[in-house]
Amino acid sequence: EAQERYPEVKHLTFSPDSQRLAYAARPGSRWCVKEGDREGKHYEALGDLTFSPDSQQLAYGAKRGDDFFLVVDGNEHKRYDTVILSGVGGRICFDSPHSLRYMAIAEDSVYSVFERIDQITNVAPTQT
């Protein structure tokens, strides 16, 4: 079986149980997340990939146009001016298999964002 080749690959990440492998790939001018045979949506930029502690959720930051947002299991979350995913304090942190935190900037204010991942509605974001 032929394997797809990409000119650039980064953010190679194993799940905590070592059963899943995900990475960012650039098949053209945009980036996508690959996991097994699945290829996610294409974005201008992607941040580090993070699995939940139970290895069931995959989260990463993405950029499309002027919007930055978090993607969890392929679902795009609330848009911000910037999602801080690198540098000082910038990373996605799962509090549990069903909730996570990250830093974001909107209208010149910095937010510590808490999101609960709900299997029924998928996302219920709140800002603190």
Steps between C-alpha positions, in 0.01 A plus 500: 500500500641841403559749782430869453810722521511852636766766442491587872387323819514626861345460847527119501299401810413166662199461726572420867406134444726487188212368288449815290745706297417843359709758315471822301564462127524753220370343177507837320492855629286417805535270801278213616508247782542136403405212725500155345312523170315818605601843377353805675399836356770717348622814681760772447677402823477238775627493857626205704275195519383382844315183597273482805624287794270211397629520137147554366512873405746676269533880525708758313499867410429611145497820294276586207509855367502736799343241732679283754311220674532164666404180316396198707434175315452692175249749649594868487440701817454872572709746296751738661744763378774261616519165674828489694651159429873564505742702704444597863199316645359400166366146482183297516451339839240230557364522857326167446400287202199733458633852562794712393655845541703732280586869468344730241495868406186686395461877463831574677415282803662171599267219605552172677245292311336193654304265275302195598477237231153351507413193295151631423554867412877458445610838639380746760769773516525748786754772566643566844 
